[in-house]
Amino acid sequence: MALFGKPSNGFLNFVDRNAPPIDVGPLYAPKTIDQCVPEDPVCSPAGGDNGAHGAYALNGMTAQAAGFAAQKVVAAEAGKPLQRSGG
């Protein structure tokens, strides 16, 4: 799973004081990459560039996330027992 600009708790509280934090559970955490451009005000408390939230496709983070996902797929396939075809 790839997350791009996951809202920080501060951003969520700004939008809705009752919004729960966005947490990735322990079963999914090892399968998740959480991408945040440092200037993105949605995911970074220090972020101040509204345009940064739309920069993920341009700054290489989508390619990094695709590589992460591909690595997880390859690792999962490598752990499966070989299946024989025929009889």
PyMOL Python script that loads the backbone (N, CA, C, O; Angstrom):
from pymol import cmd

cmd.read_pdbstr("""\
ATOM      1  N   MET A   1       0.848  -1.148   0.000  1.00  0.00           N
ATOM      2  CA  MET A   1       0.000   0.000   0.000  1.00  0.00           C
ATOM      3  C   MET A   1       0.905   1.225   0.000  1.00  0.00           C
ATOM      4  O   MET A   1       1.888   1.287   0.738  1.00  0.00           O
ATOM      5  N   ALA A   2       0.567   2.175  -0.819  1.00  0.00           N
ATOM      6  CA  ALA A   2       1.334   3.420  -0.890  1.00  0.00           C
ATOM      7  C   ALA A   2       0.438   4.581  -0.482  1.00  0.00           C
ATOM      8  O   ALA A   2      -0.666   4.747  -1.000  1.00  0.00           O
ATOM      9  N   LEU A   3       0.931   5.375   0.451  1.00  0.00           N
ATOM     10  CA  LEU A   3       0.213   6.562   0.902  1.00  0.00           C
ATOM     11  C   LEU A   3       1.006   7.788   0.465  1.00  0.00           C
ATOM     12  O   LEU A   3       2.207   7.888   0.716  1.00  0.00           O
ATOM     13  N   PHE A   4       0.326   8.709  -0.185  1.00  0.00           N
ATOM     14  CA  PHE A   4       0.958   9.942  -0.650  1.00  0.00           C
ATOM     15  C   PHE A   4       0.290  11.121   0.044  1.00  0.00           C
ATOM     16  O   PHE A   4      -0.888  11.395  -0.188  1.00  0.00           O
ATOM     17  N   GLY A   5       1.034  11.816   0.890  1.00  0.00           N
ATOM     18  CA  GLY A   5       0.483  12.987   1.567  1.00  0.00           C
ATOM     19  C   GLY A   5      -0.597  12.637   2.574  1.00  0.00           C
ATOM     20  O   GLY A   5      -1.613  13.325   2.672  1.00  0.00           O
ATOM     21  N   LYS A   6      -0.373  11.560   3.325  1.00  0.00           N
ATOM     22  CA  LYS A   6      -1.351  11.163   4.349  1.00  0.00           C
ATOM     23  C   LYS A   6      -1.517  12.311   5.338  1.00  0.00           C
ATOM     24  O   LYS A   6      -0.525  12.803   5.877  1.00  0.00           O
ATOM     25  N   PRO A   7      -2.754  12.748   5.587  1.00  0.00           N
ATOM     26  CA  PRO A   7      -2.960  13.887   6.478  1.00  0.00           C
ATOM     27  C   PRO A   7      -2.383  13.670   7.875  1.00  0.00           C
ATOM     28  O   PRO A   7      -2.610  12.631   8.496  1.00  0.00           O
ATOM     29  N   SER A   8      -1.641  14.652   8.358  1.00  0.00           N
ATOM     30  CA  SER A   8      -1.087  14.607   9.706  1.00  0.00           C
ATOM     31  C   SER A   8      -2.214  14.841  10.711  1.00  0.00           C
ATOM     32  O   SER A   8      -3.293  15.313  10.352  1.00  0.00           O
ATOM     33  N   ASN A   9      -1.954  14.510  11.954  1.00  0.00           N
ATOM     34  CA  ASN A   9      -2.951  14.747  12.998  1.00  0.00           C
ATOM     35  C   ASN A   9      -3.276  16.231  13.110  1.00  0.00           C
ATOM     36  O   ASN A   9      -4.433  16.602  13.311  1.00  0.00           O
ATOM     37  N   GLY A  10      -2.256  17.082  12.981  1.00  0.00           N
ATOM     38  CA  GLY A  10      -2.485  18.523  13.041  1.00  0.00           C
ATOM     39  C   GLY A  10      -3.394  19.003  11.921  1.00  0.00           C
ATOM     40  O   GLY A  10      -4.279  19.827  12.152  1.00  0.00           O
ATOM     41  N   PHE A  11      -3.185  18.500  10.713  1.00  0.00           N
ATOM     42  CA  PHE A  11      -4.038  18.881   9.587  1.00  0.00           C
ATOM     43  C   PHE A  11      -5.455  18.389   9.813  1.00  0.00           C
ATOM     44  O   PHE A  11      -6.416  19.122   9.582  1.00  0.00           O
ATOM     45  N   LEU A  12      -5.588  17.137  10.269  1.00  0.00           N
ATOM     46  CA  LEU A  12      -6.921  16.592  10.521  1.00  0.00           C
ATOM     47  C   LEU A  12      -7.657  17.403  11.586  1.00  0.00           C
ATOM     48  O   LEU A  12      -8.846  17.689  11.443  1.00  0.00           O
ATOM     49  N   ASN A  13      -6.952  17.770  12.646  1.00  0.00           N
ATOM     50  CA  ASN A  13      -7.585  18.554  13.709  1.00  0.00           C
ATOM     51  C   ASN A  13      -7.966  19.950  13.236  1.00  0.00           C
ATOM     52  O   ASN A  13      -8.931  20.534  13.727  1.00  0.00           O
ATOM     53  N   PHE A  14      -7.213  20.480  12.289  1.00  0.00           N
ATOM     54  CA  PHE A  14      -7.551  21.779  11.712  1.00  0.00           C
ATOM     55  C   PHE A  14      -8.857  21.681  10.923  1.00  0.00           C
ATOM     56  O   PHE A  14      -9.695  22.581  10.976  1.00  0.00           O
ATOM     57  N   VAL A  15      -9.016  20.583  10.195  1.00  0.00           N
ATOM     58  CA  VAL A  15     -10.208  20.379   9.368  1.00  0.00           C
ATOM     59  C   VAL A  15     -11.406  19.970  10.230  1.00  0.00           C
ATOM     60  O   VAL A  15     -12.516  20.465  10.034  1.00  0.00           O
ATOM     61  N   ASP A  16     -11.173  19.068  11.180  1.00  0.00           N
ATOM     62  CA  ASP A  16     -12.252  18.551  12.030  1.00  0.00           C
ATOM     63  C   ASP A  16     -11.659  18.172  13.382  1.00  0.00           C
ATOM     64  O   ASP A  16     -10.889  17.216  13.471  1.00  0.00           O
ATOM     65  N   ARG A  17     -11.998  18.891  14.410  1.00  0.00           N
ATOM     66  CA  ARG A  17     -11.443  18.656  15.745  1.00  0.00           C
ATOM     67  C   ARG A  17     -11.721  17.251  16.255  1.00  0.00           C
ATOM     68  O   ARG A  17     -11.015  16.774  17.143  1.00  0.00           O
ATOM     69  N   ASN A  18     -12.733  16.575  15.717  1.00  0.00           N
ATOM     70  CA  ASN A  18     -13.101  15.230  16.167  1.00  0.00           C
ATOM     71  C   ASN A  18     -12.579  14.121  15.263  1.00  0.00           C
ATOM     72  O   ASN A  18     -12.872  12.946  15.486  1.00  0.00           O
ATOM     73  N   ALA A  19     -11.816  14.485  14.257  1.00  0.00           N
ATOM     74  CA  ALA A  19     -11.308  13.474  13.318  1.00  0.00           C
ATOM     75  C   ALA A  19     -10.277  12.583  14.012  1.00  0.00           C
ATOM     76  O   ALA A  19      -9.364  13.078  14.673  1.00  0.00           O
ATOM     77  N   PRO A  20     -10.428  11.281  13.859  1.00  0.00           N
ATOM     78  CA  PRO A  20      -9.420  10.383  14.456  1.00  0.00           C
ATOM     79  C   PRO A  20      -8.145  10.400  13.625  1.00  0.00           C
ATOM     80  O   PRO A  20      -8.189  10.705  12.433  1.00  0.00           O
ATOM     81  N   PRO A  21      -7.017  10.079  14.235  1.00  0.00           N
ATOM     82  CA  PRO A  21      -5.776  10.012  13.462  1.00  0.00           C
ATOM     83  C   PRO A  21      -5.839   8.879  12.442  1.00  0.00           C
ATOM     84  O   PRO A  21      -6.546   7.890  12.638  1.00  0.00           O
ATOM     85  N   ILE A  22      -5.108   9.033  11.375  1.00  0.00           N
ATOM     86  CA  ILE A  22      -5.026   7.982  10.363  1.00  0.00           C
ATOM     87  C   ILE A  22      -3.836   7.114  10.726  1.00  0.00           C
ATOM     88  O   ILE A  22      -2.684   7.534  10.618  1.00  0.00           O
ATOM     89  N   ASP A  23      -4.128   5.919  11.149  1.00  0.00           N
ATOM     90  CA  ASP A  23      -3.089   4.974  11.549  1.00  0.00           C
ATOM     91  C   ASP A  23      -3.150   3.737  10.671  1.00  0.00           C
ATOM     92  O   ASP A  23      -4.229   3.245  10.342  1.00  0.00           O
ATOM     93  N   VAL A  24      -1.994   3.247  10.302  1.00  0.00           N
ATOM     94  CA  VAL A  24      -1.895   1.996   9.556  1.00  0.00           C
ATOM     95  C   VAL A  24      -1.705   0.901  10.600  1.00  0.00           C
ATOM     96  O   VAL A  24      -0.782   0.960  11.412  1.00  0.00           O
ATOM     97  N   GLY A  25      -2.575  -0.086  10.571  1.00  0.00           N
ATOM     98  CA  GLY A  25      -2.526  -1.159  11.553  1.00  0.00           C
ATOM     99  C   GLY A  25      -1.276  -2.017  11.422  1.00  0.00           C
ATOM    100  O   GLY A  25      -0.588  -1.984  10.402  1.00  0.00           O
ATOM    101  N   PRO A  26      -0.992  -2.788  12.475  1.00  0.00           N
ATOM    102  CA  PRO A  26       0.238  -3.586  12.505  1.00  0.00           C
ATOM    103  C   PRO A  26       0.320  -4.656  11.410  1.00  0.00           C
ATOM    104  O   PRO A  26       1.422  -5.042  11.022  1.00  0.00           O
ATOM    105  N   LEU A  27      -0.807  -5.137  10.910  1.00  0.00           N
ATOM    106  CA  LEU A  27      -0.755  -6.128   9.832  1.00  0.00           C
ATOM    107  C   LEU A  27      -0.341  -5.507   8.503  1.00  0.00           C
ATOM    108  O   LEU A  27       0.237  -6.183   7.652  1.00  0.00           O
ATOM    109  N   TYR A  28      -0.635  -4.227   8.327  1.00  0.00           N
ATOM    110  CA  TYR A  28      -0.342  -3.556   7.058  1.00  0.00           C
ATOM    111  C   TYR A  28       0.916  -2.700   7.096  1.00  0.00           C
ATOM    112  O   TYR A  28       1.459  -2.358   6.046  1.00  0.00           O
ATOM    113  N   ALA A  29       1.384  -2.351   8.281  1.00  0.00           N
ATOM    114  CA  ALA A  29       2.548  -1.458   8.388  1.00  0.00           C
ATOM    115  C   ALA A  29       3.762  -1.953   7.600  1.00  0.00           C
ATOM    116  O   ALA A  29       4.393  -1.151   6.912  1.00  0.00           O
ATOM    117  N   PRO A  30       4.120  -3.250   7.672  1.00  0.00           N
ATOM    118  CA  PRO A  30       5.291  -3.693   6.895  1.00  0.00           C
ATOM    119  C   PRO A  30       5.061  -3.675   5.377  1.00  0.00           C
ATOM    120  O   PRO A  30       6.008  -3.759   4.596  1.00  0.00           O
ATOM    121  N   LYS A  31       3.803  -3.567   4.979  1.00  0.00           N
ATOM    122  CA  LYS A  31       3.450  -3.585   3.557  1.00  0.00           C
ATOM    123  C   LYS A  31       3.136  -2.179   3.041  1.00  0.00           C
ATOM    124  O   LYS A  31       2.609  -2.017   1.941  1.00  0.00           O
ATOM    125  N   THR A  32       3.460  -1.183   3.834  1.00  0.00           N
ATOM    126  CA  THR A  32       3.051   0.187   3.517  1.00  0.00           C
ATOM    127  C   THR A  32       4.254   1.111   3.399  1.00  0.00           C
ATOM    128  O   THR A  32       5.193   1.045   4.192  1.00  0.00           O
ATOM    129  N   ILE A  33       4.201   1.973   2.389  1.00  0.00           N
ATOM    130  CA  ILE A  33       5.174   3.055   2.262  1.00  0.00           C
ATOM    131  C   ILE A  33       4.384   4.357   2.404  1.00  0.00           C
ATOM    132  O   ILE A  33       3.380   4.564   1.722  1.00  0.00           O
ATOM    133  N   ASP A  34       4.843   5.215   3.285  1.00  0.00           N
ATOM    134  CA  ASP A  34       4.168   6.471   3.589  1.00  0.00           C
ATOM    135  C   ASP A  34       5.034   7.612   3.055  1.00  0.00           C
ATOM    136  O   ASP A  34       6.080   7.926   3.624  1.00  0.00           O
ATOM    137  N   GLN A  35       4.597   8.220   1.972  1.00  0.00           N
ATOM    138  CA  GLN A  35       5.366   9.266   1.299  1.00  0.00           C
ATOM    139  C   GLN A  35       4.838  10.649   1.680  1.00  0.00           C
ATOM    140  O   GLN A  35       3.633  10.898   1.630  1.00  0.00           O
ATOM    141  N   CYS A  36       5.745  11.541   2.059  1.00  0.00           N
ATOM    142  CA  CYS A  36       5.366  12.917   2.377  1.00  0.00           C
ATOM    143  C   CYS A  36       6.453  13.864   1.880  1.00  0.00           C
ATOM    144  O   CYS A  36       7.608  13.766   2.294  1.00  0.00           O
ATOM    145  N   VAL A  37       6.081  14.773   0.999  1.00  0.00           N
ATOM    146  CA  VAL A  37       6.990  15.827   0.574  1.00  0.00           C
ATOM    147  C   VAL A  37       7.149  16.767   1.774  1.00  0.00           C
ATOM    148  O   VAL A  37       6.149  17.218   2.332  1.00  0.00           O
ATOM    149  N   PRO A  38       8.379  17.068   2.178  1.00  0.00           N
ATOM    150  CA  PRO A  38       8.581  17.886   3.384  1.00  0.00           C
ATOM    151  C   PRO A  38       7.839  19.227   3.369  1.00  0.00           C
ATOM    152  O   PRO A  38       7.492  19.740   4.433  1.00  0.00           O
ATOM    153  N   GLU A  39       7.593  19.793   2.215  1.00  0.00           N
ATOM    154  CA  GLU A  39       6.908  21.082   2.116  1.00  0.00           C
ATOM    155  C   GLU A  39       5.390  20.939   2.058  1.00  0.00           C
ATOM    156  O   GLU A  39       4.684  21.947   2.039  1.00  0.00           O
ATOM    157  N   ASP A  40       4.869  19.710   2.029  1.00  0.00           N
ATOM    158  CA  ASP A  40       3.431  19.454   1.902  1.00  0.00           C
ATOM    159  C   ASP A  40       2.728  19.760   3.224  1.00  0.00           C
ATOM    160  O   ASP A  40       2.972  19.074   4.217  1.00  0.00           O
ATOM    161  N   PRO A  41       1.858  20.775   3.258  1.00  0.00           N
ATOM    162  CA  PRO A  41       1.198  21.133   4.518  1.00  0.00           C
ATOM    163  C   PRO A  41       0.166  20.109   4.980  1.00  0.00           C
ATOM    164  O   PRO A  41      -0.256  20.148   6.136  1.00  0.00           O
ATOM    165  N   VAL A  42      -0.244  19.205   4.116  1.00  0.00           N
ATOM    166  CA  VAL A  42      -1.211  18.186   4.508  1.00  0.00           C
ATOM    167  C   VAL A  42      -0.558  17.139   5.407  1.00  0.00           C
ATOM    168  O   VAL A  42      -1.152  16.719   6.400  1.00  0.00           O
ATOM    169  N   CYS A  43       0.649  16.720   5.068  1.00  0.00           N
ATOM    170  CA  CYS A  43       1.291  15.640   5.818  1.00  0.00           C
ATOM    171  C   CYS A  43       2.450  16.083   6.689  1.00  0.00           C
ATOM    172  O   CYS A  43       2.870  15.337   7.573  1.00  0.00           O
ATOM    173  N   SER A  44       2.974  17.266   6.465  1.00  0.00           N
ATOM    174  CA  SER A  44       4.140  17.730   7.210  1.00  0.00           C
ATOM    175  C   SER A  44       3.791  18.959   8.052  1.00  0.00           C
ATOM    176  O   SER A  44       3.365  19.977   7.508  1.00  0.00           O
ATOM    177  N   PRO A  45       3.966  18.874   9.364  1.00  0.00           N
ATOM    178  CA  PRO A  45       3.673  20.035  10.201  1.00  0.00           C
ATOM    179  C   PRO A  45       4.481  21.280   9.800  1.00  0.00           C
ATOM    180  O   PRO A  45       4.029  22.402  10.032  1.00  0.00           O
ATOM    181  N   ALA A  46       5.646  21.103   9.213  1.00  0.00           N
ATOM    182  CA  ALA A  46       6.477  22.231   8.799  1.00  0.00           C
ATOM    183  C   ALA A  46       6.182  22.675   7.370  1.00  0.00           C
ATOM    184  O   ALA A  46       6.754  23.657   6.897  1.00  0.00           O
ATOM    185  N   GLY A  47       5.300  21.966   6.684  1.00  0.00           N
ATOM    186  CA  GLY A  47       5.027  22.280   5.282  1.00  0.00           C
ATOM    187  C   GLY A  47       4.264  23.577   5.111  1.00  0.00           C
ATOM    188  O   GLY A  47       3.363  23.892   5.889  1.00  0.00           O
ATOM    189  N   GLY A  48       4.630  24.314   4.098  1.00  0.00           N
ATOM    190  CA  GLY A  48       3.963  25.583   3.837  1.00  0.00           C
ATOM    191  C   GLY A  48       3.693  25.839   2.371  1.00  0.00           C
ATOM    192  O   GLY A  48       3.267  26.933   2.000  1.00  0.00           O
ATOM    193  N   ASP A  49       3.934  24.846   1.534  1.00  0.00           N
ATOM    194  CA  ASP A  49       3.760  25.015   0.087  1.00  0.00           C
ATOM    195  C   ASP A  49       2.569  24.169  -0.358  1.00  0.00           C
ATOM    196  O   ASP A  49       2.679  22.949  -0.477  1.00  0.00           O
ATOM    197  N   ASN A  50       1.436  24.816  -0.602  1.00  0.00           N
ATOM    198  CA  ASN A  50       0.231  24.074  -1.000  1.00  0.00           C
ATOM    199  C   ASN A  50       0.436  23.287  -2.285  1.00  0.00           C
ATOM    200  O   ASN A  50      -0.181  22.236  -2.464  1.00  0.00           O
ATOM    201  N   GLY A  51       1.275  23.763  -3.170  1.00  0.00           N
ATOM    202  CA  GLY A  51       1.542  23.062  -4.423  1.00  0.00           C
ATOM    203  C   GLY A  51       2.296  21.759  -4.228  1.00  0.00           C
ATOM    204  O   GLY A  51       2.267  20.883  -5.092  1.00  0.00           O
ATOM    205  N   ALA A  52       2.970  21.630  -3.093  1.00  0.00           N
ATOM    206  CA  ALA A  52       3.755  20.416  -2.837  1.00  0.00           C
ATOM    207  C   ALA A  52       2.873  19.177  -2.730  1.00  0.00           C
ATOM    208  O   ALA A  52       3.334  18.066  -2.993  1.00  0.00           O
ATOM    209  N   HIS A  53       1.614  19.354  -2.349  1.00  0.00           N
ATOM    210  CA  HIS A  53       0.727  18.190  -2.217  1.00  0.00           C
ATOM    211  C   HIS A  53       0.463  17.537  -3.576  1.00  0.00           C
ATOM    212  O   HIS A  53       0.099  16.363  -3.633  1.00  0.00           O
ATOM    213  N   GLY A  54       0.639  18.267  -4.643  1.00  0.00           N
ATOM    214  CA  GLY A  54       0.452  17.719  -5.981  1.00  0.00           C
ATOM    215  C   GLY A  54       1.747  17.327  -6.671  1.00  0.00           C
ATOM    216  O   GLY A  54       1.738  17.022  -7.863  1.00  0.00           O
ATOM    217  N   ALA A  55       2.865  17.327  -5.945  1.00  0.00           N
ATOM    218  CA  ALA A  55       4.178  17.109  -6.545  1.00  0.00           C
ATOM    219  C   ALA A  55       4.633  15.654  -6.570  1.00  0.00           C
ATOM    220  O   ALA A  55       5.707  15.369  -7.101  1.00  0.00           O
ATOM    221  N   TYR A  56       3.876  14.745  -6.028  1.00  0.00           N
ATOM    222  CA  TYR A  56       4.342  13.366  -5.875  1.00  0.00           C
ATOM    223  C   TYR A  56       4.668  12.687  -7.207  1.00  0.00           C
ATOM    224  O   TYR A  56       5.621  11.912  -7.289  1.00  0.00           O
ATOM    225  N   ALA A  57       3.900  12.966  -8.224  1.00  0.00           N
ATOM    226  CA  ALA A  57       4.160  12.352  -9.527  1.00  0.00           C
ATOM    227  C   ALA A  57       5.402  12.925 -10.195  1.00  0.00           C
ATOM    228  O   ALA A  57       5.997  12.279 -11.057  1.00  0.00           O
ATOM    229  N   LEU A  58       5.790  14.118  -9.808  1.00  0.00           N
ATOM    230  CA  LEU A  58       6.915  14.790 -10.453  1.00  0.00           C
ATOM    231  C   LEU A  58       8.242  14.606  -9.725  1.00  0.00           C
ATOM    232  O   LEU A  58       9.297  14.750 -10.344  1.00  0.00           O
ATOM    233  N   ASN A  59       8.221  14.295  -8.440  1.00  0.00           N
ATOM    234  CA  ASN A  59       9.461  14.267  -7.663  1.00  0.00           C
ATOM    235  C   ASN A  59      10.057  12.876  -7.485  1.00  0.00           C
ATOM    236  O   ASN A  59      11.039  12.715  -6.761  1.00  0.00           O
ATOM    237  N   GLY A  60       9.482  11.878  -8.131  1.00  0.00           N
ATOM    238  CA  GLY A  60      10.034  10.530  -8.067  1.00  0.00           C
ATOM    239  C   GLY A  60       9.440   9.647  -6.983  1.00  0.00           C
ATOM    240  O   GLY A  60       9.762   8.461  -6.913  1.00  0.00           O
ATOM    241  N   MET A  61       8.583  10.198  -6.140  1.00  0.00           N
ATOM    242  CA  MET A  61       8.026   9.388  -5.062  1.00  0.00           C
ATOM    243  C   MET A  61       7.054   8.320  -5.565  1.00  0.00           C
ATOM    244  O   MET A  61       6.932   7.263  -4.947  1.00  0.00           O
ATOM    245  N   THR A  62       6.364   8.577  -6.671  1.00  0.00           N
ATOM    246  CA  THR A  62       5.477   7.537  -7.200  1.00  0.00           C
ATOM    247  C   THR A  62       6.304   6.369  -7.734  1.00  0.00           C
ATOM    248  O   THR A  62       5.920   5.212  -7.560  1.00  0.00           O
ATOM    249  N   ALA A  63       7.418   6.655  -8.372  1.00  0.00           N
ATOM    250  CA  ALA A  63       8.301   5.585  -8.845  1.00  0.00           C
ATOM    251  C   ALA A  63       8.891   4.815  -7.672  1.00  0.00           C
ATOM    252  O   ALA A  63       9.017   3.592  -7.729  1.00  0.00           O
ATOM    253  N   GLN A  64       9.251   5.525  -6.614  1.00  0.00           N
ATOM    254  CA  GLN A  64       9.773   4.869  -5.416  1.00  0.00           C
ATOM    255  C   GLN A  64       8.709   3.950  -4.810  1.00  0.00           C
ATOM    256  O   GLN A  64       9.017   2.832  -4.398  1.00  0.00           O
ATOM    257  N   ALA A  65       7.476   4.413  -4.757  1.00  0.00           N
ATOM    258  CA  ALA A  65       6.395   3.601  -4.215  1.00  0.00           C
ATOM    259  C   ALA A  65       6.120   2.388  -5.105  1.00  0.00           C
ATOM    260  O   ALA A  65       5.840   1.300  -4.601  1.00  0.00           O
ATOM    261  N   ALA A  66       6.197   2.568  -6.409  1.00  0.00           N
ATOM    262  CA  ALA A  66       5.997   1.437  -7.327  1.00  0.00           C
ATOM    263  C   ALA A  66       7.084   0.394  -7.124  1.00  0.00           C
ATOM    264  O   ALA A  66       6.801  -0.804  -7.134  1.00  0.00           O
ATOM    265  N   GLY A  67       8.319   0.832  -6.942  1.00  0.00           N
ATOM    266  CA  GLY A  67       9.417  -0.091  -6.664  1.00  0.00           C
ATOM    267  C   GLY A  67       9.212  -0.828  -5.357  1.00  0.00           C
ATOM    268  O   GLY A  67       9.487  -2.025  -5.272  1.00  0.00           O
ATOM    269  N   PHE A  68       8.735  -0.134  -4.342  1.00  0.00           N
ATOM    270  CA  PHE A  68       8.436  -0.748  -3.048  1.00  0.00           C
ATOM    271  C   PHE A  68       7.382  -1.836  -3.216  1.00  0.00           C
ATOM    272  O   PHE A  68       7.546  -2.949  -2.717  1.00  0.00           O
ATOM    273  N   ALA A  69       6.296  -1.509  -3.922  1.00  0.00           N
ATOM    274  CA  ALA A  69       5.213  -2.478  -4.135  1.00  0.00           C
ATOM    275  C   ALA A  69       5.696  -3.673  -4.952  1.00  0.00           C
ATOM    276  O   ALA A  69       5.368  -4.817  -4.635  1.00  0.00           O
ATOM    277  N   ALA A  70       6.468  -3.413  -5.996  1.00  0.00           N
ATOM    278  CA  ALA A  70       7.000  -4.508  -6.817  1.00  0.00           C
ATOM    279  C   ALA A  70       7.890  -5.423  -5.996  1.00  0.00           C
ATOM    280  O   ALA A  70       7.839  -6.643  -6.149  1.00  0.00           O
ATOM    281  N   GLN A  71       8.703  -4.844  -5.130  1.00  0.00           N
ATOM    282  CA  GLN A  71       9.580  -5.637  -4.268  1.00  0.00           C
ATOM    283  C   GLN A  71       8.751  -6.536  -3.350  1.00  0.00           C
ATOM    284  O   GLN A  71       9.118  -7.688  -3.119  1.00  0.00           O
ATOM    285  N   LYS A  72       7.644  -6.023  -2.829  1.00  0.00           N
ATOM    286  CA  LYS A  72       6.781  -6.825  -1.959  1.00  0.00           C
ATOM    287  C   LYS A  72       6.142  -7.977  -2.736  1.00  0.00           C
ATOM    288  O   LYS A  72       6.016  -9.084  -2.211  1.00  0.00           O
ATOM    289  N   VAL A  73       5.743  -7.727  -3.970  1.00  0.00           N
ATOM    290  CA  VAL A  73       5.144  -8.774  -4.801  1.00  0.00           C
ATOM    291  C   VAL A  73       6.170  -9.855  -5.111  1.00  0.00           C
ATOM    292  O   VAL A  73       5.875 -11.045  -4.998  1.00  0.00           O
ATOM    293  N   VAL A  74       7.369  -9.448  -5.499  1.00  0.00           N
ATOM    294  CA  VAL A  74       8.427 -10.415  -5.817  1.00  0.00           C
ATOM    295  C   VAL A  74       8.767 -11.247  -4.578  1.00  0.00           C
ATOM    296  O   VAL A  74       8.927 -12.464  -4.674  1.00  0.00           O
ATOM    297  N   ALA A  75       8.877 -10.605  -3.434  1.00  0.00           N
ATOM    298  CA  ALA A  75       9.197 -11.324  -2.201  1.00  0.00           C
ATOM    299  C   ALA A  75       8.090 -12.317  -1.846  1.00  0.00           C
ATOM    300  O   ALA A  75       8.375 -13.427  -1.398  1.00  0.00           O
ATOM    301  N   ALA A  76       6.839 -11.927  -2.043  1.00  0.00           N
ATOM    302  CA  ALA A  76       5.720 -12.821  -1.747  1.00  0.00           C
ATOM    303  C   ALA A  76       5.718 -14.014  -2.698  1.00  0.00           C
ATOM    304  O   ALA A  76       5.460 -15.145  -2.288  1.00  0.00           O
ATOM    305  N   GLU A  77       6.006 -13.753  -3.963  1.00  0.00           N
ATOM    306  CA  GLU A  77       6.047 -14.849  -4.945  1.00  0.00           C
ATOM    307  C   GLU A  77       7.213 -15.784  -4.662  1.00  0.00           C
ATOM    308  O   GLU A  77       7.084 -16.994  -4.851  1.00  0.00           O
ATOM    309  N   ALA A  78       8.331 -15.265  -4.221  1.00  0.00           N
ATOM    310  CA  ALA A  78       9.511 -16.088  -3.943  1.00  0.00           C
ATOM    311  C   ALA A  78       9.255 -17.013  -2.749  1.00  0.00           C
ATOM    312  O   ALA A  78       9.862 -18.079  -2.653  1.00  0.00           O
ATOM    313  N   GLY A  79       8.385 -16.624  -1.865  1.00  0.00           N
ATOM    314  CA  GLY A  79       8.097 -17.437  -0.687  1.00  0.00           C
ATOM    315  C   GLY A  79       7.088 -18.528  -0.922  1.00  0.00           C
ATOM    316  O   GLY A  79       6.874 -19.370  -0.050  1.00  0.00           O
ATOM    317  N   LYS A  80       6.458 -18.533  -2.088  1.00  0.00           N
ATOM    318  CA  LYS A  80       5.452 -19.559  -2.383  1.00  0.00           C
ATOM    319  C   LYS A  80       6.117 -20.830  -2.869  1.00  0.00           C
ATOM    320  O   LYS A  80       7.135 -20.760  -3.557  1.00  0.00           O
ATOM    321  N   PRO A  81       5.575 -21.990  -2.533  1.00  0.00           N
ATOM    322  CA  PRO A  81       6.137 -23.240  -3.038  1.00  0.00           C
ATOM    323  C   PRO A  81       5.905 -23.351  -4.552  1.00  0.00           C
ATOM    324  O   PRO A  81       4.912 -22.853  -5.082  1.00  0.00           O
ATOM    325  N   LEU A  82       6.825 -24.002  -5.215  1.00  0.00           N
ATOM    326  CA  LEU A  82       6.705 -24.192  -6.652  1.00  0.00           C
ATOM    327  C   LEU A  82       5.528 -25.114  -6.946  1.00  0.00           C
ATOM    328  O   LEU A  82       5.301 -26.109  -6.257  1.00  0.00           O
ATOM    329  N   GLN A  83       4.792 -24.756  -7.984  1.00  0.00           N
ATOM    330  CA  GLN A  83       3.666 -25.592  -8.402  1.00  0.00           C
ATOM    331  C   GLN A  83       4.073 -26.353  -9.646  1.00  0.00           C
ATOM    332  O   GLN A  83       4.584 -25.777 -10.606  1.00  0.00           O
ATOM    333  N   ARG A  84       3.843 -27.632  -9.619  1.00  0.00           N
ATOM    334  CA  ARG A  84       4.160 -28.448 -10.778  1.00  0.00           C
ATOM    335  C   ARG A  84       2.963 -28.495 -11.705  1.00  0.00           C
ATOM    336  O   ARG A  84       1.818 -28.607 -11.269  1.00  0.00           O
ATOM    337  N   SER A  85       3.253 -28.409 -12.990  1.00  0.00           N
ATOM    338  CA  SER A  85       2.177 -28.530 -13.957  1.00  0.00           C
ATOM    339  C   SER A  85       2.191 -29.945 -14.521  1.00  0.00           C
ATOM    340  O   SER A  85       3.218 -30.625 -14.524  1.00  0.00           O
ATOM    341  N   GLY A  86       1.070 -30.354 -14.980  1.00  0.00           N
ATOM    342  CA  GLY A  86       0.986 -31.714 -15.516  1.00  0.00           C
ATOM    343  C   GLY A  86       0.744 -32.723 -14.408  1.00  0.00           C
ATOM    344  O   GLY A  86       0.338 -32.361 -13.304  1.00  0.00           O
ATOM    345  N   GLY A  87       0.991 -33.972 -14.704  1.00  0.00           N
ATOM    346  CA  GLY A  87       0.630 -34.949 -13.707  1.00  0.00           C
ATOM    347  C   GLY A  87       1.665 -35.854 -13.366  1.00  0.00           C
ATOM    348  O   GLY A  87       1.467 -36.731 -12.525  1.00  0.00           O
TER     349      GLY A  87
END
""", "prot")
cmd.dss("prot")
cmd.show_as("cartoon", "prot")
cmd.util.cbc("prot")
cmd.orient("prot")
